[in-house]
């Protein structure tokens, strides 16, 4: 086994790299690191203990608590020991003039010295050390053997980047947290850029390590084969079995780790959440007619494309989930393999071709080892270049899986294709999904069965069974009081009009289930003709005092960046958008004790509350509700409801103003005594107010922004504590607005005064 180890020429290259890093450090901090008094002290050190003594001197006075002292020891001691070990492994003394170790020690020492004189300087230190800690933990492992030239070059590059981070931190630590936030707001991201470079070098380190590990593995394999031959020769069968068992165990561990890496690499959406929600709405006779029919039986036994058309709300997802459950039984019996996908208008990660293909790939690779091998090859090729695969590469991978020889029947089920993203472009996102579908059919695989549901008839008997199950349900307290004649009348009337769609029937039942017997006859006589008319009726039923609240809630549901839970959305009800100050204000005294009831009272059957296991999330009861509210059809309705039409700009404005009303509160400062008093929406507000304020057609400026950035008030500091931009380097926080003179002066002071 041969490896190239660092030579004199490679050491010279290291020295040139470090020289460049030192020059960059000097430009950034205005300090010559090697002539700094601390560097001179470190120059005289002859052991790790001497170096640690110098660095621990800088820690004294930074934080007086014992626990804090232990924390610095936890970070500094391993770093010093591992760098010294690495130098010794290379045959270099700690006092080498340009050793990477000495440069890092000096950079850390200067940073500690700078932090001692700055209030809250330890916060920056914590951030920096937590960012670079992982490298030194890995380096401790690598230093146990003599590194190769390739690996050492990577180490030096990483240490140079760490020196850059130390230099930036040393410069910024005296600027203060406030100046850093202003810099982020105007788009200056030196630290984030350095951290991104460090991440890339870390990935390069991993690739070099994997390559070297493979070399070692091949050598070990050859030696193991020799040992195995010897074992066979002496007929030591028990030892052979033990070796075989160990290798199988190692193979399983390796394969599991590989699958986890691939899953993280592709990050596919999870369709099981949609499946569980759809399947939970079943009753025992759901889709019986379908499974007993010849069409399903033929599709199940022959390689066909089954396309099920239905109007929006006709029950397609319920049917899809039933088909999936039926095929699952085959898979569990080892008689088939299956992958499925639910397109979902409410989830951006479940709307495109890429989302579909990555989900199908990971499902098939989890079922079949040969499929896993195909996906592993794709991963190896692209991960080695630190890049994501193109959709073309992913589709080829999927086709390779589907065309493997001698496979069991393969089933692919795609639900609600009409909810895929219908973007502009040639081809559009939805057209790309349709093109994939055509290509899969054109493969003419003799074992491939594809089922797709989308918009253009739901079976009449299914609707009748559903209506009957609701009307005669023991869980409907009001309907239980109805006479049998009333129940049968409802079943008869709704069954007469099942040509409308399942969603239409569902909405009528939602109205009827809350109606007392005297109202039943009248409601049945006034049934709306269409689903739009049904939603118009629901809007008209909203009480006049609640109309403004309902409008705001629906606007926020349309534009919310993440799904809002009951407590978060209910906060919109306690914002006074018409406060006399001109700035929307939060009124905690307006909160309902039963917040779920508050939302349902305001929005009726237009919304649904879904229990996700850890929270209750509010969403539109059907994607058609959102489509109706944002469509121009609503603008042509009568004046009493046309105002509910939702335009995105004003909707983003409302949510941005609500966020601002929450951020302009003194109880947002992070203190234990204030935690319970904080608004449930405060985390969302801190993280996303800028995102809403940036959207097109939003009223500008957002009222209250000047107060948020007034340095004489506590709001900005509280926002910084709630949402640390430094720990979210991928966040885009640039927001263009016109400051009032005082705020503009504060901005100038923050950016130019070294004491801020």
N, C-alpha and C positions, 0 to 999 in steps of 0.2 A: 504494500500500500504506500504510495508516494504522494507527497503534497509539496507544493512550493511554499517555502517559508520566507519571511521578510529578509531581504538582503540589504547590502549597503546602499545600492541604488534606490531601492524602495524606501529606505529610511530618509534618503535625500528628498524624495518626492513628498514624504510626509512632512518634512521640514518646510518645504515650499508652501504646502497647503496651509500649515499652521501659521506661517508668516503672513499669508494673505488674510487669514482669520484675525490675526492680531492687528493688522492695519485697519480692517473693517471695524473692529472693536474700538480702536482709537478714534476713528472718525465719528462713531456713534456716541461715545461717552466722554470724549475729550480727555481720555486717560491713556497713558502708555502703560499697559498692564505689566510688562516685564520690569519697568523701572519703578513701579509702585512699591512703597515700603513693605507691604505685605508680601510681594513677590520676593523681595530681598530676604525677608524672614524665612520664607519657604525654601529659599535656595540653600540655607544652612541646615535644613532638616535632613536627618539621616535614616529616619524610620517612619512608618505610618503613625506611630504614637506621637512623634514630634510634630507631624503635620496636623494631626487632630488637635493637639494642644493649641496650635496657632489659630485654627478655625473655631475651636470652642471659646477662645477668648473673645471672638467677634460676637458670639451668641450671647455672652453675658450682658445683661441689661436689655436685651431684646424682649425677653419675656421672663418674668420672675417666677412663674409657677413651676413646680416640680414636673408636672405632666408635660408642660411645654418644653422644658429642658430635655425630657426623655424623647419628645418628638423630634427635636433637632438631632439628638444622638442617633435616633433610628434612621434618619436620612443621611447624616454625614459619615458615620462610622463605616457602613458598608461601601459607600462611594470611595472613600480614601483607601480602604483595604483592597478593594477589587482593582482599582487603578494601579496601585503599587504592585500587586500580584502580576498584573498584565505586563508592566514594565520589566519585572524580574524574569518573567517567562521569555521576554524578548532579549534578555541579556542587557537591559538598559537600567542604569541606576535612577533613583528618584530625582537626583539632582541634575539629570541631563538638561542641557540648556533649553532646548526647544521641545521637550517631551510633551505629548498631549496631556499627560497627567498633571504636570506642573501648571500648564495653562489653565486647565479646568479648576485646579485648587485655587489659583490666584483669582480667577473670575468669581468663584463662589465666595471667597473671602471679601472681595471688594463689594459684592452684592450685600453680604451680611453687614458690612460696615455702613453702607448707605442706608440700610433698613433701620439701623439702630436709632438714627436721628430723625426718622420720619414717623409721624403718628399713623398707626394702622399699617406700618410697613410690613409687619409679619403676614398680613393677608396676601400681599404679593408674593412673599417667600413661599407660603403654603401652596399657592397656585403653581409657581415655578417648579418647586421640588416634586409636587405630585405629577407634573407633566413629564419630568425626566427620570423619575424613580424607576420606571419599568426597564429602561435601558441598563441601568447599573445592576438590577436584579438578574437580567439575562447575561450581562457581562461576567458576573460572578461564576456562572456556569461555564461560559466559553473559556474563561481564564484557567480552567483546570487542565487544559491541554494547550500545546503550542499552536497558535492560530496560523492559518495559511496567509499568503500575501493578499489574496482576494478578500479574506475575512478581515484582516487587519486594515486594509484600505477602507473597507466599509466602516469599521470602528472609528477610524480617524475622521472620516467624513461626518459621522454622527456626532463625535465630540466637538468638531468644528461648529456644527449647527447648534449644539448645546451652548457653546461659547457665545454664539450669536444671540441666543435666547437670554443668556445671563447678561449680555451687554444691553439688550433692549430693556430687560427688567430693571437693571441698574439705572438706566436713563429715566424710565417711566416711574420708578418708585418715588422719585422726588417731584414728579409732576402731580401726583395725587390721583385718586380714583375719578374725580370729577372731570379733570382734563382728559383722561382716557376715554370717558364716555362721549365727550364732545368730539374727540377725534374719530371715534367710531361713527358718530352721527354724520360726519362730513366725509366718511369713506376712507380714513387712514387706518390701515390694519397691519402694521409692521409685525406685531407679535403673532397674529393669526397666520400671516404668511410664513413666518419662521416655523411655527408649529406644523403647518401643512408640509413644509419641506422635511421636517423631522419625521412625520408620518410616512412620507415616501421613502426616506432612507431606512426606516424601520422595516418597511415591506421589502426593500432591497436586501437588508440583512437576513430576513426570513428566507428569501429565495436562495441566497448564497449558502445559508445553513442547510436548507433542504437538499441542494445540489451536493454538498459535501457529505451529508448524511447518506444520500443515495450511493455515493462512491463507497463509503464504509459498509453499507448494507450489502452491496454486490460482493465485496470482499468477504464479508461474514458468510454470505450465502454459499460462496465457493468453498469456504472452510467447513461449513456445516455439511455440505454435500460430501466432502471428503470424510468427515466424521460419520455421516450416515452410512457411507459405503463400508467403512470399517465396522460399524455396528452390525450391518447386515452380514458381513463376512464372518464375524464371530457369533452370529445367530443370537444376538442379545435382543430378543423380541420385546421384552418388557421395557427396555430403555428406548427402543425405537418408538414404541407407542407413546411413551412419555414425551419424547421430543416432538412427535407428530401432534400431540395434544397441545403442547406449548405453542407450536407454530400456528395452529388453528386459532388459539386464543389471541395471539398477537395479530393475526390477520383480521379477526373480528374487531379488535380494538382499533386497528388502523382504518378499517372500512367505516366504522362508526364515526371516527374523527373526520374522515374525508367527507362523509355525507353532511356532517354538521357544517363543515367549511363551505361546501357547495350551497347549502341552504342559506347561509349567511351571505354568500357572494351574490346569489340571484335575488334574495329577499322576495320570494313570491307571495302574493296575497293568499289568505286562508279562506277557501270557499265553504268550509264546514260551518262557519257562523251563520251564513245565509241558509244553508241546508237545514240546520237545526231549527231556525226560526220558522221556516216554511213547513217542516215536518211536524212541528208542534201544533199546527193548526188543523191537522188531520182529525177526522172522526172515522169510526171503524169501516164505513162503507165508501170512503173516498176512493174514486177512480176504479171501483170494482168493475164497472161497465167496460173500462178501457182494457184492463188485464184479461177480461173474458172475451174480448174481441179478437178477430183474426189479424188485424193490422199489427198489434203489439206482438202477438205470437210469431208472426212472420218476420218482423224486424229482429226479434230476439234470436231467431234461429238462422237468419241469413244476413250476409254482409250488405246492409242497406243504409241509406240516409232517410231518417224519419224526421220530417219537418212538421211541427205542430204549430199552427197559426191560431191566434186568438186575440181579441180586442184587449186593450189595457184593462187590467183588473178582472180578467176572465178566469183566473185561477191557474195560470200556466206554471207558476213556481210550485204550487201545491202538487200539480201533476208531475213535474220534474222530480221533486223530492221523493215522490212515491216510486217513480221508475228507478231512481238511484238506490233506494232501499231494497227494491226487488233484485237489482243486479248485485248489490253488496252480498246477498246470500250466496250467489254463485262464486263470488271472489273468495268468501270465507271458506267455501267448500273446495277451493283450489281448482275451480273449473273455468275461471275467467280472470281478466284484469280490467280495471276501470279507472278512469280519471274524469272528473266533472268540474264545471265552473259556472258560477252565477255572476252574470254582469249585474252591476248595481249602480244606479244613478246617484246614490247617496254616498258612495265611496270611490274617491278618485283612483284608488289602487285596483279597482275592479272594473275598469271601463275600456281598456285598450288591448291591442294585439299583444304587446309585450307582457301584460299582466296575465293574459290567457295562456300564452305559450310557456312562460316560466312555471306557472302553476301545474300545467299538464306534465311538463318534464319532471318536476320533482315528485309528483304523484306516481308516475310510471317507474321512475328510478327507485322509489321506495318499495315497489312491488316486485321488480325483477332485477336480478343481479346483472344480467346482460345490458339492460337499459342503464343501470348505474354505471357500468363500464363506459358506455357511450358518452354519458354526461361527464364522467370523470376526465375523459380525453379532452372534451371541450374546455373544461375547467383548467386543466394543466396548460393548454396552449395559451389561453387568454390571461390566466393569473400570472404566468411567468412574465408577461409584459405589463402587468398591473393595469389591465383594461377590462371593461365590460364587453360581453359579446354583442354583436349586432343582431337585429331581429332575423336577418337572413341566416346567420349561423345557428340561431336557436331553432328556427324552422327546419333547417337541414338535420339538426340533431333529433328533432321530433320525428321526422320522416324516417331517419335511420332506425329509430326505436320501433316504429310501426311496421317496418319491412323486415324485421328480423325473421329468419326462417323458423318453421315448426313452433309457432306460438299458439297459445290457447286463444279463444275469442277475446277481442279487445273492444271495450265499450267506451265511447266518449259522449258525455252529455253536457250540452251548453244551454243554460237557461236564460231567458229574456235577452236575447241578442239585441233586441231593439233598445236596451238600456246601455249599450256600448256607446262610447264617445263619438258623437257625430260632428267632428270638427271640419273646418274648411281645409282645402288642400286637395291635390290631385295625386293619388287617390285620398279620399277622406279616411279617417281612422276606422270608421265602420266598414268602409269598402275594403280596407286591408284585412279585416276579420273575415269578410265574405270571400275574399280572394284565397285566404288560407283554407277556408272550408272547401272551396272548389278544388284546390290542390290536393287536399286529403282524399277527397272522393276520387280524383283522377289517379291516385296511387293504385286503385283497384285491388286493394288488399282483400284476400279471400276470408279474412277473419275480423275485419274492421266494421263495427256497427256504430253509427253516429246518430245521435238524437239532438235536435235543436228546437227550442221553443222561441217564439217571437210574436209580435203583433201581426195582423194580416199582411172552435165554436164550442163553447164549452158544452158538455153534455147536459141536457135538460134534467135528467134524473139526478145528477150530482147536485145541482142547485136546489132541487126539491128536497133531497135528503138533508142538505145543509139547513134550509129554512126550517124543516120539521125538527131537526135536532136542537136548534136554538129556541124555537117556540115552546117546545115541550121539555126544555132543560130545567133541571132542579136548581141550577145556579142562577136563574133569572127571577129574583124575588117579585118584581112587578108583574111579569108575565104569568107567574104562578097564580095570581089573583084573577086572571082572565077566565071567562067561561069557555067551555070547549068550543062553542059555536064561533067565538071570536078568534080562537087559535086556528080553527079550520078555515075561517074566512081569510086570515092573513096568508096561510099556506096557499090557498086557492088563488088569491089575487096576485101574489108575487110570482107564483108558478106560471100564471098566464103571460107574464112579461119577462121571462128569463132570457128572451132574445136580446134584451138590453146588454147585460154582462154581469158577471159575478159581483164586480165592485158596486154596481148600481144596487143590486139586491142587498149587499152588505150594508150600504149606507141607509137604506130604508129600514132595515132591521135595527140599526143603531138608533134611529128616531123612535121606532115602535117600542123597543125594549124599555124605554124610559117613560112610556105613555100609559096612563091609567085607562081602564076599560071604556069609559064614555068617549074618549078621543079616538079610539081605534078606527071606527067606521069613517069618521071625517078624514083622517089621515089617508086611508086607503082610497077615498074618493078624489083626493088632491095629489096623487102621486106624480112627481115630476117626470117629464118625458125622457130627459137625457141626464148623463152624469154631470154635465156643466150646470144644468138646472138644479140638480141635487145639491151641488156645492153652493150655488147661489142661495138656495133655501137655508143652508146651514149658516151662511154669512148673515142672512137677514134675521136669524134667530138670536144672534149675539145682541145682548142688551146694550142700549145706547151708552150707559156709563162705562161699559167695558170695551167699547169699540176702539178707542185709542190704544188701550193696553193690548188688545188682540192684534192690532195692526203692528205694533212694535215687536211683539213676540214672533209673529210670522215673518217679519222682515229679518229679525236676528237668526231665525232658523234657516232661512234661505242662504245667508252669507257667512254663517259661523265657520271658522277655519277648522275647528275640531268639534265632534258631537258633544253637545252640551247636556249635562245631567240636570235633573229636576231643580236642584238647589241653585245651579249656575244660571239657568234661564229665568228662574223666578226672580232673580235680582233685577231684571229689566223692569219688573212691576213696581219696584221701590225707587226708581229714578224719576225725579221731578224734572222733566224736559222743559218745563215752563217756569223755572225758578225766576224770581224777580231780579236776581243778579245777572241774568242773561247766560249763566253757565249752568248746565244741568247738575243737579245736586242729588246725592244719595240720601234717602229718608228711611233709615232703619225701622222707624216706628210704623212704616207702612207694610212691613212683612206680614204675610199670613202665617198662622201657626201650621196649617196644612198646606204646604206649598204645591203639592201635586194637585190638590183640589183647586187651588188658585189658577193653575195653568189650564186645567180641563174646563173650569168655569168660563175662562176667557175665550178659549179656542174650540171648545166642543169636540166633535169627532174629527176635526181636521188634523189633530195630532194624536200620536200614540206614545205610550211610555213603555220602554223595553227594559227588562231587567237583564243586565249583562253579567251578573254574578257579583261584581264589585261596585256597581252603581246602577242607578235608574236613568237611562238616557232618553231624552225627548227627541222624537223625529216625526216627520209627516206620516200620517197613517197610510199613505200610499204615494208613490212618486207622481201619480196623476194630480195630487193636490198641489204639489209644488209647480208642476207644469201649468195648471190652471191659474194659479195666483200670479205667475210671471208672464202669462201669455197675453197677447193683445186682445183676446176674446173678452177678457174681463173688462177692458176699457170701454167696450160697447154696451155693457150692461147698464141697468138703470142707475141713476145717480146715488141711490142709497147704498150701493155696494161697489160701484166702480172704483171708489177711493181705496179699496183693498188691493188694487193692482200694485204689484211690487216691482219697482225699478231698482236695479242694483246699486246705483250711486247713492241715492237717499238711504237705502237699507244699510250700506256700509257706514254712512254718516251717523245713523242712529246708534249702531253698535260701537263705533269709535267714540261717540259722545258718552255713551253709557260707561265705557272703559275709563274715560277721562274722569267722570264723576266719582268713580271708585278710587282712582289713583290720587285724587285731590282730597285725601283724608289722612289725618295725622295718625290714626290707629293702624296704619299699614307698616309702621316701623317694626322691625323684628324684635319684639320683646315678649317674653313668655306671658306676661299679663295681658297682652293685646291680641294674642293668637285667636281666641274665641270670638273677639269682636270684629275680626276682619271679615270682609265680604267673601262669600263663597266663589265669587267671580274674579277675585283679585289676581290669581295666578294667570288666568286667561287674559285679563286686562293688561297686566304687566308685559306679557309676552307678545300680544297680538295687536295692541292698539295702533302701532305704527303700520302694520300690515293693512288694516282697514283704512287708515288715513291716506295710504298711498294709492288706493284704488281710483280708477277713472271716475270722473264726475262726482267725487266726494266734495262736499262743501269745504272750502278752505278759507282761513285756517280753522282747524277744529277748536271750538271754544274751550278755553282752559289751558291750552298748550303753554301760553306765556307764564301762567302760574306754576305749571309743572317745572319749568326751567328757571324760575326765580330762585337764585341762590340764597336769598334771605328767608326762604320758606323750606320746610322739611320734606316737601313732596319728592324732589328729585333724588335725594339720598335714599328715601324709602323705596322708590322705583328701582334704584341701583341694587338695593339689597334683595328685592323680590325677583328681579330678572338680571342675572349677572351676564352682561354681554360678553365678557371675557371668557366665560365658560361655555358660550354658545357661538363659536367662531363662524359657523355657517349661516347664522341669522343675518338677514339683510335688514338693517335698521335705518337706512338713509331716508330721511323725510324732509322734503323741501317746504319751508313755510316762511312767512314774513314775521319777524320778531318785532315786538314793541321796542321803543328806544332803550328802556331799562334792560330788557332781556338781551338785546343786541350788545349792550355794554357788558353785561355779564358774560356773554359768549366770548367777547374780545378779551376780557380779563382772564377768563379760564384758559384760553389758548396761548396767551402771551406772558402771563405772570408765572414765574417759576415757583412762587410761593403758594399757588392755588393747589 
